[in-house]
Structure formats: C-alpha cells, structure tokens
C-alpha cells in the first residue's frame, strides 16, 4: 500500500462523513496541515492517530490501509458497489480540481 492510496481513502471517507480537514484536525488535536499531508501522501499517521481516525470516521483501518475493500459504513442505502463508485468519483473530482488549480 502506498501512502497516496491511504490518503485518497482517508479523504474520501472524511468527505463522505461531511467533515472538513479542519473538523478532523480539531477532533484529532493536530493541525489542518497534518491532515492535508496525510491526504496528499506526504506523511502517515502514527498507529495511535490511525486508531483515533478510525473511531472518528467510523471506519476500519483495514479499509484505509487497503487491506480490505469492504466499506464498514453505509451511505443512504447504497450497495457496496455503489458506495465504492461514489468514493472513487469524489476522489477523481478532487484530483481534477487539484490539476485545474495548479494550472
């Protein structure tokens, strides 16, 4: 698993839970920049912080780390395949926005 893969999943789950980077950073007692670094694959949380992230986002470390593709939460009655598609779509939009902003 690459750090970037972790970051993409973290970002998608955070957004699915309707939390901003600032919201998550406050709940973890870290800076917004730290969350941004995780999501960009520039750094990786400690095990203690990873556990806190999982509790806050109500997700599993297995999902965030790419060990499992099973989403541990439900989004409005969608099937697992539909939820994965939604999260992938969110990730693609974020990548597109990043490319556009950097041009």
N, CA, C and O of each residue as an XYZ file, in Angstrom:
412
protein
N       0.839     -1.182      0.000
C       0.000      0.000      0.000
C       0.877      1.236      0.000
O       1.858      1.304      0.741
N       0.539      2.195     -0.810
C       1.294      3.442     -0.830
C       0.605      4.456      0.075
O      -0.586      4.354      0.371
N       1.390      5.431      0.502
C       0.809      6.481      1.340
C      -0.257      7.259      0.578
O      -1.236      7.717      1.167
N      -0.067      7.408     -0.721
C      -1.044      8.135     -1.522
C      -2.388      7.405     -1.527
O      -3.445      8.033     -1.464
N      -2.336      6.078     -1.604
C      -3.568      5.291     -1.586
C      -4.301      5.510     -0.260
O      -5.516      5.706     -0.251
N      -3.576      5.478      0.851
C      -4.165      5.749      2.156
C      -4.811      7.135      2.145
O      -5.942      7.303      2.600
N      -4.095      8.108      1.632
C      -4.587      9.475      1.607
C      -5.873      9.627      0.823
O      -6.776     10.356      1.232
N      -5.954      8.934     -0.312
C      -7.162      9.003     -1.133
C      -8.357      8.432     -0.384
O      -9.446      9.006     -0.404
N      -8.148      7.306      0.272
C      -9.257      6.702      1.021
C      -9.635      7.560      2.231
O     -10.818      7.738      2.523
N      -8.643      8.082      2.922
C      -8.916      8.953      4.070
C      -9.752     10.147      3.641
O     -10.746     10.482      4.285
N      -9.353     10.776      2.567
C     -10.067     11.952      2.071
C     -11.495     11.602      1.669
O     -12.432     12.327      2.003
N     -11.663     10.505      0.962
C     -12.997     10.109      0.509
C     -13.919      9.803      1.681
O     -15.080     10.210      1.677
N     -13.414      9.091      2.681
C     -14.247      8.755      3.844
C     -14.557     10.015      4.646
O     -15.682     10.202      5.109
N     -13.543     10.887      4.809
C     -13.759     12.146      5.541
C     -14.863     12.947      4.865
O     -15.760     13.458      5.536
N     -14.803     13.059      3.550
C     -15.809     13.829      2.821
C     -17.175     13.147      2.884
O     -18.201     13.820      2.980
N     -17.192     11.827      2.831
C     -18.463     11.100      2.947
C     -19.113     11.350      4.302
O     -20.338     11.328      4.426
N     -18.291     11.584      5.310
C     -18.803     11.880      6.653
C     -19.066     13.375      6.846
O     -19.422     13.822      7.937
N     -18.885     14.135      5.768
C     -19.140     15.585      5.760
C     -18.290     16.336      6.776
O     -18.768     17.243      7.457
N     -17.030     15.947      6.866
C     -16.083     16.640      7.725
C     -15.063     17.360      6.849
O     -14.637     16.835      5.821
N     -14.679     18.551      7.258
C     -13.593     19.254      6.577
C     -12.272     18.793      7.178
O     -12.248     18.120      8.209
N     -11.185     19.159      6.529
C      -9.874     18.855      7.102
C      -9.741     19.520      8.468
O      -9.176     18.939      9.394
N     -10.260     20.732      8.589
C     -10.191     21.443      9.862
C     -10.995     20.723     10.936
O     -10.537     20.598     12.072
N     -12.192     20.248     10.589
C     -13.014     19.498     11.551
C     -12.249     18.283     12.074
O     -12.179     18.052     13.281
N     -11.679     17.512     11.151
C     -10.953     16.306     11.548
C      -9.716     16.657     12.356
O      -9.404     15.983     13.337
N      -9.015     17.697     11.956
C      -7.798     18.083     12.679
C      -8.103     18.483     14.121
O      -7.351     18.144     15.034
N      -9.193     19.195     14.321
C      -9.580     19.599     15.677
C      -9.914     18.386     16.535
O      -9.544     18.322     17.707
N     -10.616     17.425     15.941
C     -11.001     16.226     16.705
C      -9.797     15.345     17.022
O      -9.800     14.610     18.009
N      -8.764     15.423     16.175
C      -7.547     14.640     16.407
C      -6.506     15.422     17.205
O      -5.505     14.861     17.651
N      -6.749     16.722     17.380
C      -5.803     17.618     18.060
C      -4.472     17.687     17.310
O      -3.392     17.603     17.894
N      -4.600     17.844     15.982
C      -3.439     18.058     15.116
C      -3.753     19.252     14.222
O      -4.875     19.760     14.229
N      -2.776     19.695     13.463
C      -3.007     20.839     12.581
C      -3.746     20.405     11.314
O      -3.737     19.232     10.940
N      -4.382     21.375     10.668
C      -5.044     21.119      9.386
C      -4.010     20.663      8.371
O      -4.300     19.820      7.521
N      -2.810     21.213      8.455
C      -1.727     20.833      7.553
C      -1.342     19.368      7.685
O      -0.944     18.730      6.711
N      -1.462     18.838      8.906
C      -1.163     17.422      9.129
C      -2.155     16.558      8.368
O      -1.766     15.581      7.728
N      -3.433     16.909      8.433
C      -4.457     16.152      7.705
C      -4.196     16.262      6.209
O      -4.294     15.273      5.483
N      -3.868     17.453      5.753
C      -3.557     17.656      4.344
C      -2.377     16.781      3.912
O      -2.401     16.197      2.828
N      -1.365     16.693      4.743
C      -0.193     15.854      4.437
C      -0.568     14.380      4.341
O      -0.079     13.664      3.468
N      -1.441     13.930      5.244
C      -1.911     12.539      5.175
C      -2.622     12.294      3.845
O      -2.371     11.301      3.162
N      -3.506     13.215      3.496
C      -4.333     13.035      2.300
C      -3.524     13.164      1.014
O      -3.898     12.589     -0.008
N      -2.440     13.897      1.049
C      -1.592     14.043     -0.132
C      -0.510     12.964     -0.200
O       0.283     12.931     -1.141
N      -0.483     12.095      0.791
C       0.513     11.031      0.800
C       1.904     11.497      1.172
O       2.886     10.816      0.874
N       2.003     12.650      1.821
C       3.306     13.181      2.218
C       3.759     12.663      3.578
O       4.953     12.636      3.874
N       2.800     12.254      4.399
C       3.126     11.676      5.705
C       2.054     10.668      6.080
O       1.024     10.550      5.417
N       2.317      9.957      7.141
C       1.441      8.868      7.561
C       1.224      8.978      9.065
O       2.177      9.256      9.793
N       0.009      8.769      9.554
C      -0.245      8.913     10.988
C       0.406      7.792     11.807
O       0.671      6.699     11.305
N       0.649      8.099     13.064
C       1.105      7.057     13.984
C      -0.032      6.060     14.172
O      -1.173      6.329     13.799
N       0.285      4.926     14.745
C      -0.756      3.917     14.997
C      -1.817      4.493     15.922
O      -3.010      4.270     15.715
N      -1.394      5.226     16.932
C      -2.349      5.845     17.868
C      -3.295      6.793     17.126
O      -4.504      6.776     17.356
N      -2.743      7.612     16.244
C      -3.570      8.557     15.480
C      -4.462      7.820     14.494
O      -5.613      8.209     14.294
N      -3.952      6.765     13.877
C      -4.763      5.964     12.953
C      -5.982      5.391     13.672
O      -7.083      5.385     13.122
N      -5.792      4.918     14.878
C      -6.907      4.378     15.673
C      -7.942      5.472     15.931
O      -9.145      5.230     15.825
N      -7.475      6.669     16.268
C      -8.394      7.788     16.501
C      -9.155      8.149     15.229
O     -10.355      8.419     15.269
N      -8.444      8.151     14.097
C      -9.087      8.453     12.817
C     -10.212      7.454     12.557
O     -11.316      7.832     12.165
N      -9.919      6.188     12.780
C     -10.920      5.138     12.546
C     -12.149      5.331     13.423
O     -13.276      5.136     12.970
N     -11.932      5.714     14.678
C     -13.067      5.950     15.587
C     -13.883      7.156     15.137
O     -15.112      7.104     15.097
N     -13.202      8.225     14.803
C     -13.894      9.453     14.402
C     -14.681      9.251     13.117
O     -15.819      9.707     13.007
N     -14.080      8.570     12.145
C     -14.720      8.377     10.844
C     -15.579      7.124     10.793
O     -16.212      6.838      9.777
N     -15.597      6.383     11.884
C     -16.383      5.148     11.961
C     -16.058      4.234     10.779
O     -16.943      3.753     10.072
N     -14.768      4.016     10.594
C     -14.293      3.162      9.512
C     -13.218      2.234     10.060
O     -12.801      2.370     11.210
N     -12.775      1.298      9.244
C     -11.759      0.361      9.714
C     -10.383      0.740      9.172
O     -10.257      1.332      8.100
N      -9.377      0.390      9.929
C      -8.013      0.606      9.462
C      -7.745     -0.269      8.247
O      -6.994      0.122      7.354
N      -8.354     -1.451      8.205
C      -8.181     -2.334      7.051
C      -8.613     -1.638      5.764
O      -7.951     -1.762      4.734
N      -9.721     -0.909      5.827
C     -10.186     -0.204      4.631
C      -9.212      0.929      4.279
O      -8.797      1.053      3.127
N      -8.851      1.750      5.264
C      -7.966      2.881      4.990
C      -6.599      2.433      4.490
O      -5.984      3.110      3.666
N      -6.124      1.294      4.985
C      -4.805      0.799      4.600
C      -4.819     -0.036      3.331
O      -3.764     -0.450      2.851
N      -5.992     -0.286      2.786
C      -6.088     -1.045      1.551
C      -6.025     -2.549      1.745
O      -5.878     -3.294      0.776
N      -6.137     -3.002      2.987
C      -6.142     -4.439      3.274
C      -7.468     -5.039      2.840
O      -7.534     -6.191      2.410
N      -8.519     -4.247      2.957
C      -9.858     -4.682      2.591
C     -10.528     -3.601      1.757
O     -10.301     -2.410      1.967
N     -11.342     -4.020      0.826
C     -12.124     -3.067      0.042
C     -13.542     -2.940      0.570
O     -14.361     -2.226     -0.008
N     -13.836     -3.626      1.660
C     -15.172     -3.584      2.243
C     -15.347     -2.305      3.043
O     -14.620     -2.054      4.005
N     -16.316     -1.503      2.637
C     -16.618     -0.286      3.378
C     -17.374     -0.650      4.654
O     -18.384     -1.350      4.594
N     -16.895     -0.181      5.805
C     -17.533     -0.552      7.057
C     -18.696      0.344      7.459
O     -19.179      0.258      8.588
N     -19.149      1.199      6.558
C     -20.286      2.051      6.872
C     -21.223      2.076      5.678
O     -20.826      1.728      4.566
N     -22.450      2.482      5.900
C     -23.443      2.532      4.837
C     -23.776      3.987      4.515
O     -23.808      4.843      5.400
N     -24.021      4.245      3.245
C     -24.367      5.592      2.797
C     -25.745      5.551      2.154
O     -25.873      5.183      0.987
N     -26.745      5.914      2.880
C     -28.088      6.077      2.341
C     -28.651      4.892      1.590
O     -29.323      5.081      0.576
N     -28.403      3.682      2.047
C     -28.980      2.511      1.426
C     -28.322      2.083      0.127
O     -28.858      1.231     -0.581
N     -27.167      2.658     -0.201
C     -26.474      2.260     -1.414
C     -25.818      0.895     -1.220
O     -25.468      0.511     -0.104
N     -25.663      0.182     -2.312
C     -24.944     -1.085     -2.239
C     -23.452     -0.797     -2.070
O     -23.005      0.333     -2.262
N     -22.692     -1.823     -1.710
C     -21.249     -1.665     -1.548
C     -20.611     -1.174     -2.849
O     -19.733     -0.311     -2.826
N     -21.052     -1.724     -3.976
C     -20.509     -1.307     -5.268
C     -20.827      0.159     -5.558
O     -19.977      0.890     -6.066
N     -22.032      0.584     -5.241
C     -22.419      1.977     -5.451
C     -21.623      2.912     -4.550
O     -21.199      3.984     -4.981
N     -21.420      2.501     -3.288
C     -20.640      3.336     -2.363
C     -19.206      3.480     -2.851
O     -18.642      4.574     -2.814
N     -18.621      2.388     -3.306
C     -17.247      2.442     -3.817
C     -17.175      3.369     -5.027
O     -16.215      4.125     -5.172
N     -18.173      3.315     -5.885
C     -18.213      4.200     -7.047
C     -18.301      5.657     -6.628
O     -17.633      6.513     -7.208
N     -19.115      5.941     -5.635
C     -19.248      7.318     -5.133
C     -17.911      7.805     -4.590
O     -17.486      8.919     -4.895
N     -17.248      6.982     -3.790
C     -15.960      7.382     -3.213
C     -14.897      7.565     -4.299
O     -14.084      8.486     -4.219
N     -14.898      6.711     -5.296
C     -13.951      6.861     -6.403
C     -14.242      8.139     -7.186
O     -13.321      8.834     -7.616
N     -15.508      8.441     -7.363
C     -15.906      9.655     -8.080
C     -15.446     10.899     -7.317
O     -14.925     11.839     -7.917
N     -15.636     10.906     -6.006
C     -15.184     12.027     -5.177
C     -13.677     12.204     -5.322
O     -13.186     13.325     -5.459
N     -12.953     11.097     -5.292
C     -11.502     11.147     -5.436
C     -11.102     11.719     -6.799
O     -10.183     12.535     -6.876
N     -11.775     11.305     -7.865
C     -11.470     11.817     -9.204
C     -11.757     13.314     -9.316
O     -10.991     14.048     -9.940
N     -12.843     13.760     -8.723
C     -13.174     15.187     -8.756
C     -12.096     15.980     -8.036
O     -11.659     17.025     -8.519
N     -11.668     15.481     -6.877
C     -10.623     16.171     -6.125
C      -9.326     16.250     -6.924
O      -8.668     17.291     -6.926
N      -8.954     15.177     -7.596
C      -7.744     15.187     -8.434
C      -7.880     16.190     -9.565
O      -6.942     16.932     -9.856
N      -9.043     16.218    -10.203
C      -9.292     17.158    -11.293
C      -9.201     18.598    -10.796
O      -8.585     19.446    -11.442
N      -9.805     18.864     -9.669
C      -9.750     20.211     -9.098
C      -8.324     20.622     -8.782
O      -7.936     21.770     -8.996
N      -7.552     19.684     -8.275
C      -6.152     19.960     -7.948
C      -5.357     20.294     -9.193
O      -4.538     21.212     -9.183
N      -5.593     19.553    -10.265
C      -4.897     19.810    -11.529
C      -5.278     21.191    -12.072
O      -4.418     21.952    -12.515
N      -6.560     21.500    -12.031
C      -7.046     22.792    -12.529
C      -6.468     23.935    -11.713
O      -6.069     24.954    -12.277
N      -6.415     23.786    -10.391
C      -5.884     24.840     -9.520
C      -4.401     25.074     -9.743
O      -3.915     26.191     -9.565
N      -3.676     24.029    -10.132
C      -2.237     24.141    -10.328
C      -1.861     24.688    -11.702
O      -0.691     24.980    -11.950
N      -2.838     24.830    -12.598
C      -2.548     25.339    -13.948
C      -2.546     26.836    -13.975
O      -2.320     27.433    -15.028
